[in-house]
Amino acid sequence: MSAAMDRNARIYVAGHNGLVGSALVRALIDDGYSNLLLRNKRELDLREQSAVREFFAKEKPEYVFLAAAKVGGILANNDFPAEFIADNLAIQTNVLTAAHANGVRRLLFLGSSCIYPKLCAQPMKEEYLLTGELEFTNRPYAVAKIAGVEMCWAFNRQYGTQFLAIMPTNLFGPADNYDLHGSHVIPALIRRIDDAKNANLPEVVVWGTGKVLREFLYSDDMASACLFLMNFDDVRFGGLTHTMDRPPLLNVGSGEEMTIEELARTICNVVGYTGRLTFDSSKPDGTPRKLLDSTRLLRLGWRPRVTFHEGIRLTYEAYLKSLKKQMSPAAQAG
């Protein structure tokens, strides 16, 4: 029986510049892992099959964290459905196939809680997958991620691979995307509320009724869950991946939920904005409620450590640092 990941193991973090990927890199480095394989989009386009095959054949990673994906909020999913399904299917297919062909020991595939039905029973258990209609606004992305879960299961059954699919709740933290057209709710609200504060605007308009419920998890807690699982011994990890009656799927959530209105007011408090919040009910709310049942993971011994308010504070501090970096003379010259 082998033990945890060796500190010198070759570890590939796909999507290392993104929200989850950057948190994974921080966690790995903090835990003493130094042999990390990192490539940005210019260096390795994961949508290109030949490039992915060449990378895996040359670098021979032993462990893979597949955090690379095309992601976005309601607006981006509505406007670019073809890219959301095509790009994500290509990325997953290329990486999973190359991982199997090159003998990767373990792989974590990171998905999203949007794989569950729109009107799913709450909290959402892993076995509720494919039991109802998906939320229309992110259906293409959800279908791609469901295909990734099925691919992990199929490869494990046919080839004996150890591919595990992790479905996190709504994530936030440093290195998030603050582009208002493509961002998720927390970075979008942080940017808009901070802009309103700086411009002394009396009001910020929030999409939807503000009444829908969401669960959130700080990205560093997500990364800690991934390392926690990847460091299982072969027997425990095999018990998660070699299943015939259910897909190799685990939910990762905080277990706490709030309304979008509560979220927006928390951000106002952290940012220091004292203006008015107005909710535009003509805009879509998305799924009425999204709370994951993370009982299986919690029973294994993992717990989140960062409170929501503290996570928002840390995220806002990182956002302000990114703004200062963008306004620096060196950045402007570049």
N, C-alpha and C positions, 0 to 999 in steps of 0.2 A: 504494500500500500504506500503510495507516494504521499508526501506532505504538501505544504503550501507552495505557491509559486517561488521558484528560486530567485533571489535578488538579482542574479545576472541573466535571467531568462530574456529572450528577445520578445518584446511586447509591442504589438502594433495597435495604436489608438487611431482609428479612422475617424476623421472629423475633429482633430485635436484643437482647432481654433474656435470651435463652437461652444455653446453654453455647457453641454454635458462633457464634451471632449476635453475642454480646458480644465474642468473640475477633476476629471479622471487623471490628467497629467499632473495636476497639483497633488492629488492624493498619492499617486504612485511615487513621485519624487520625495514627498514627505515621508513615505514608508521605506525609502531606501532603494527603490528600483531605478537604475540608471541606464539600462540598455533599451531605451525606448526608440521605436521606429515611428517617425513623424514625417508626414508629407502634406503640404498644402494643396489646394485645388490646382494650382498651376503646375506643380511638380507631379501630381498624380490625379488624373480625372477618373474617378471611380465608375463613371458611366461608360468608359472605354474598356471593353473586355480584354483586348490585347495588352493594354498598359497594366491592368490589374494582374493578369497572368504573369507578365514579366516581373513585376514587383515581387510577387509572392515566391516565384521560382528563384529569384536572386537573393532576397532577404531572409526567407525561411522563418517567418515569425512562429513562435511557439504558442503564444496567446494573442487573441484578437478581441478588442473592444470595438464593436461596430456602432459608433455613435454618429457616423456621417449620414446625413439625410437632407432632403429639401423640406424645410419646415416653414410655417407661417401661421398667421391668425385667420380669422373669418374672411377678411377682405381678400387676402392673398389666395386663400383656397377657392374663393368664389371666382376670382379673376383668372387664375392659372391652373385649372383642374388637370389639363393634359400634362403639364410639366410635373405636377405633384404625383401623378400616378406613374408616368413613364420614367422619370428620373429615379424615383425611389425603387421601383422594380428593377431597374438596371443596376443600381448600386448594390442592392442586396444580393441579386443573382450572381453578379460578378465576384463579390467578396466571398460569399458562402461557397461557391463552386471552387474558387481558387484555394480557399482554406482547406477544403477537403482534399483537393488534388495534391497539396503540399504538406499534408500531415500535421496541420495545426492541432495542438493538444486540446485546447478549449477555446470556445468563442461565446461572447455575450452579444446578443442582438438586442439593441435598444429600440423599443417601439413607442407606443403612446396609448393612453387610456381611451382614445377615441375609437379604438377597435371594437368597443362594446356597443350594444344597441342604444339608440337614442332614448328609448323609454325603458331602459334596463332597470330591473329591480335593484334597490340600493341597500347596502353598499354592494358594489359590483364584484362578484367572485369570478375567478378564472374560468369556471365551468359555464359562465353565461355567454362566452364567446359564440357567435353565430346563432344566437337564439332570437334575433329580431332585426328590424330595419335599422340601418345606420342613420346618423344625422346627415342630412343632405349636404350641408355646407362644407363638410370635410370628408365626404364619402370617397373620393378618389385616393386621398392620402390614407384613409383607414383601410381601404381594400388592399393597397400596397403593403401596409404593415401586417395585415392578416396573412397575406401571402408569405411574408417573411417568417411568421410564426409557423406556418405550415411547412415551409422549406426546412426550417430547423428540425422539425419533427420527422419529416421525410428522410432527410440525410441521416439522422440518428438511427432510424429504423433500418434503413437499407445499408448504410456504410459503417454504423457503429461510432459515428462522430459524437462529440460532446458539445453540442450547440444548445445554448440556453437563451430563451427569449424573455427579456425583462420589460414589463410594461409600467413605466412610471406615470404618476399623476402629473398635473400641470407643474412644470418646473420653472424656476426663476433663479437669477444670481448673476455674478460677474460674467462678462463676455456675451451678454444677451444681444439680440438684434433690436435696435431702437428705431429702425426705419418704420415710419408710420404706416406705410402701405403693406409691409410684410410682417410686422411684429405681433407677438402675442399680447394678451391683455395687460400684464404687469409692466413690461418695458414701454408699451404704448402709453399707459397712464403716467408712468414716471416721467417720460419725456414731455407729455402734454401739460401735466401739472407743474413741472419745473419751468417750462416755457411760460405758462400763465403767471407764475410767481414773478419771474424776471421781467415780464412785460406789464405787470400790475393789472392783469385782466380780471374783471369782476366775476367771471364765470368760466367753468369748464363743462362742456357737454360730453356725456358718456353714452356710448351706444347701448341700446336695449333698456329694459325696465329697471335694471339693477337688482332684481329680485332672484335671479337664478343663482344656484349654489355651486361653488367650486372648491376643490381641495388643492392645496399648493404645497410644494416641497422644495427646499433650498437645494441648489445643484450640488453643493459639497456633500450633503446627506445622501443624494443619489449616488455619487461617486463612492462614498463609504460602503453603501449597500453592494455595489458592484465588486469592490475588492473583497468584501466579506464573503461573497459567494464564490468568487474565483479562487479563493484560498482554502476552500473545502478540500478535504482529502478525496481520493478517487471514489471511495464508497459513497460518501455523502453527495458528491457532485453527480456521480452516476445515477443516484436515486432520483435526481431532478431531471436528468436528460434522457434516461433510458426508460421511458414510460410507454406502454402500449395502449392504455385506456384514456389518456388525456395528453394534450400537447405539452412540451417542456416550457411551461409558461408560469411566470411569477409576477404578481403585482407588487409595486413599490410605492407606498403613499405615506402621508403623515398621519392620516386618520382624523384630521381636523378639517372642517369646511366652513365657508363663510359666503355671504352674498357678495355680488359684485359691488354693491353699494358700500358694504363694510370694507371691502378691499380698497375702494377708491378713497374712503375717508381715512383709512390707515396710511395710505400713501400721502395724502394731504398733510397729515400730522407729522410724518417723517420729513417731508420736503419743507414744511413750514408755510404752506399755502392756506390762506384764510378766506379765499373767495367762495363762491357758491357752486355747488354741483347740481347739474340738471341732467335728467335721464331722458334720452330720445327713444321712446317706445316704438317709433316707426322703423327702427333698425333692428336687425335680428339678434335674438338672445343666444341662439345656439341650443345645445342640449339643456333641458331644465335643471338637471342635477347630475353631478359627476363625483361620486365618492367611491374610491377603491376599497375593497376588502383585502387588506394586506396581512390577514391572519397567518397564512402559510409562512411568509417571510418572518414575521414577528416571532412565531413559534421556533424558528431556527436560531433566534438569538439576536437579531439586528434591531436597533432602535434609532430613530432620527434624533439629532442632538440640537439643531438650531431652531429656535422659536421663529414664528412667522414675523413678528415685529423686528427681531434682530436681523433676520434675513433680508427684510426690506431695507433696513438701515445700511447693511453691508452692500447691498446691491446699489443703492442710491449713491453711496460713497464711491463705488467703482465707476458709476456713470459719470459723476462729476470729474473724476480723474481722467476718464476717457475724453471728456470735453476739453480739459486743459491740455491734454496731449495733442488733440486735433488743432488747437489754437496756438501751439508752440511755434516759434520761428522755423525750427527744423521741419516740422510737419507741413507748414505752409510752403516752404521752399521745395519740398518733395512733391 
